[in-house]
Amino acid sequence: MNNEHSAAHEEASVGARLLLGCIADDFTGATDLANNLVRAGMRVVQAIGVPDQPLDTDADAVVVALKSRTLPVDEAIAQSLAALRWLQAQGAQQIYFKYCSTFDSTAQGNIGPVAEALMDALAGLPGGDFTIATPAFPDNQRTVFKGHLFVGDLLLNESGMQNHPLTPMTDANLVRVLQGQCRRKVGLIDYQVVAQGDAAIRQRIDQLRAQGVGLAVVDAISNDDLLRLGPALKGMPLVTAGSGVAIGLPANFGMAPSRTASALPAATGLQAVVSGSCSLATNRQVQAFIRTGRPALGLDPLQMAARKTAGADVVAEALAWAEPLLGQGPVLIYSSADATAVKSVQGQLGVEVAGALVERTLAAIARGLVERGVRQLVVAGGETSGACVQALAIRQMKIGPQIDPGVPWCHAQTGVASQAGLHLALKSGNFGSDDFFSKAFRELI
Ligand code: ADP
């Protein structure tokens, strides 16, 4: 009885500290959002999936990373509502639904349906009948002007996103796109209103509400627009956006940028990089690391498949290569290759078989490296990162200082490492400067 009482009390007191509860529709997008919040002064934990226990660490915001972007609508809604319930149980004062800065969705969703399901769940709260929607992040070349999304200088539907295999974006008019996914009426808060600041934005929201609008796309053509938008969102139960809007929210809770927000435990242990990304930036990073003269082991998927068929243990072989070298500094194990090589491998093994083979192998290698004392691990590739985090059974990560835009160091507990835990940098394909693999470790000192 007593135990139950004190557990409930502990949960309530931890919950009372959680300010912002975030639901992200994919893994690297979650990290991107968390990184912006940390830079604006919040202490942030990223959870991988909906946690099954109360939050056991101090945080101002939690980002629950789902993989709901391309799930069937009903499943995306169910997972998002489960995340909402957990965040509310931790006392979250405001909910932030995060999607991609290119508004990745199909004609059916999932942005609109998930946003509306969250609105339905929050309808009882003051202001719960209205929310905003904007993927704008001008510093990252995503601007919204008169409701139209630009990627750099190009309209969304001319940016290459019109050919995306899963979520082709063929219309840059977000009011129209979102309206096609929503039951509620969708409106627009345009750049002229945003330029006038907080009071004008609130006035426009009241006007839209009176017109029966439930969601409004918001223009932002500079990061200053996002900072002007921030105060107008104070107290709004639900915000839906890309990661950009996050730069203006921590100030609503009295928080300002500080070094303590990104503080992580001191780094210990050995260093390694595992790279399964074949993006242009990653290929440059692999070459730059090799030029430093540090040890690098390239894995060819065709050889990998052949050696596996012959009964060889490619994971054990890679670890045997790495083990004697780890004491002298970072090592790199990579499958990264240029587009021609990747096409040829995919042609012979099949796209999915090649991808899964490489992901599984690199994830097992990452786990083996941590078992051998690596405590500072850089992983390149979004899918590769997901596989490594899964192999290491990591459930949550504290977000630390930024290495390059969108890529912070994180710290996680894993049953594979000792109590001291593991420092991780999870880099999605095209992020990071050419010297990222060396620079990342310098940033931890
Ligand atoms: P990115 O973030 O650059 O898109 P991902 O890790 O998300 O990187 O995706 C890269 C995919 O390519 C993974 O499924 C990975 O297993 C696969 N892959 C990696 N190396 C090769 C290769 N040499 N040939 C074919 N596929 C590869």
Residues whose N, C-alpha, C, O or C-beta is under 5 A from the ligand:
A	BS01	ADP	G276 S277 C278 S279 P301 S335 S336 A337 V342 V345 A354 G355 A356 V358 E359 A380 G381 G382 E383 T384 S428 G429
